[in-house]
Amino acid sequence: PCEIVAVTGSDGKTTTTTLISKFYEAAGRKVHLGGNIGAALLPQLADVTPDAVAVVELSSFQLEFVDTFKPKAAVILNITPDHMERHHTMEAYVDAKARIFENMDQDGALLLNENDPYTPDLAARARSHTHVYMLNTDREVEEGACIIGDMLTIKAGGKTIPLVTTGELQLKGKQNYEDCLAAAFLAYIGGVPVEAIRDVLKEFTGLEHRIEFVRKLHGVSYVN
């Protein structure tokens, strides 16, 4: 009964999904986090109210079986060869990922990675029925999320909204910047105040084993 924010991709799903849930929690929203992360969502259904938000991490395996699934906002972070033992071809794998937006309409927002080779095809499919935005850490985008100079920035609704600089983030590296931008964009589209997004971005230290900073010794940084 509540709005759904959905995340898929070959890499970065868990970090992005976790960040989105923290953004909504910082804004005082009740969050149901699940899917390919943490607890299953179906057992939580009795506790879900219309004013809550479901933040869902989705694997290609789960997306193969969607029917009426319709997120309010969604992102495909990236697509690289994976799970070929199940999908057999990249075409089938990409098609599974694409099911995340098949029921979305013009009230929705789909974020795609502009640097991903499969994005032109995905964007062409999606634009016929939903609003497509772009994610890019290398250059400014017309609408979506990008880095301008060293500033993580959202561009939507005719506005350009600066968030934080890369230096203010605890997380480092291009993959993490993409995940932070994607999470911030989906939360902003969902109505989370910019200040809440900024505060969480500055505080979030990342997840265990996922480009996790361990220590600095003799000028060398060690990362798990």
NORJOBEL-V788172 format. One line per field, one symbol per residue. phi: phi as a letter, one per 30 degrees, with the letter a starting at -180 (. if undefined). burial: b if it has 9 or more other C-alpha atoms within 8 Angstrom, else e. Layout:
BEGIN
phi = ???
burial = ???
END
This chain:
BEGIN
phi = .cdccbbbkdbjdddddddedddddddiddcccajdbidddeddedcdcdddbccbcbdddddecdbcebddbbbcdabbeahddcdibdedddddddddcdcdbddcbccbdddddddeddddddddbbcccccaccadcdbkbaccibcdbcbahicccdcbdddddddbjeedddddddddddddedjddedddeddedcdcjceichcdcacbhicdcbc
burial = ebbbbbbbbbebbebbbebbbbbbbbbebbbbbbbbbeebbeebeeebeeebbbbbbbbbeebeeeeeebbbbbbbbbbeeeebeebbebebbbebbbbbbeebeeebbbbbbeeeeebeebbeebbeebbbbbbbbeebbebbbbbbeebbbbbeeeeeeebbbbeebbbeeeebbbbbbbbbbbbbbeebeeebbbebbbebebeeeebbeeeeeeeebbeb
END
